[in-house]
Amino acid sequence: MKNYLGINWKVRIKSKLFWVAIIPAILFLISKILILFGIDFDFTQLQSQLLDIVGAVFSVLVLLGVVVDPTTTGATDSEQAQKYDNPRGEK
């Protein structure tokens, strides 16, 4: 999972912001695929519920000290960050 497309995915998936961005993107893709097959489904309520669940899970994980939000400039991680197994400062 490391360094694919210049991103340290192992660290990135620990970020709440990553999941808050990816869930609507996946639901949007699914809705467009369903439209191709003539199925019209409104994901608005499902999306809201999923984001609430992700928020609650990450709140608990943050309180336990499991998740640290990795900060980075741009779309890719720095060369140094791509070498991390855990967020900087953690062992």
C-alpha positions, 0 to 999 in steps of 0.5 A: 500500500505504500507509495502508490501514486506518491501517497503513503496510503497506510497513514492516509487511511487513518485520517478522518478527512480521507474518509469524509471525502471518499464516502461521497465520492464512492456513493456518487460513482455508485449512483452514476453506475445505477443510473446507467442501468435505469435505477434512480436511488437517492443516496443523500440520507445514506451518505449523511448516515455513513458520514455520521458513523465515520465521525463517531468511529473516528471520535472514539479512535481519536479519544483513544489516541489511535488516529492522528490526522496526517497533514500534508501539502498538495495531493501527494505526501513528502518523500519523508512521509512516504517512508513512515509506517506510522504518523510522525512522532509515533512508534 
